Amino acid sequence: MHYDGPGLSHPPTMLSGFLMSDQVVDRIARALERIERAATAGAEARVRLERRNHMLRTRIESAIADLDAMIADEAVTAAPDGDDTELDEEAQG
């Protein structure tokens, strides 16, 4: 998108019926370069944010899976083993 060739002298340019001086053309060229740099920096920032978002999402999914496993283990540990004869005898008394 950016021209990296040798510097060319800018002839006065016709735009909407007005002649633009070399100074104006140079200012416009510098402004376009700043816009290109800002756009590139913005794209790089988006890529970094997307990468960070992916890493955080992966960590959160892993943490949730670990919590689910812990809850499942606790549910198995807390559940009666099916041998309720002692409880029944005590209740009958």
ABEGO torsion letter per residue (X at the ends): XBBABBBBBBBBBBBGGBBBBAAAAAAAAAAAAAAAAAAAAAAAAAAAAAAAAAAAAAAAAAAAAAAAAAAAAAAAAABBAGBAAAAAAAAAX
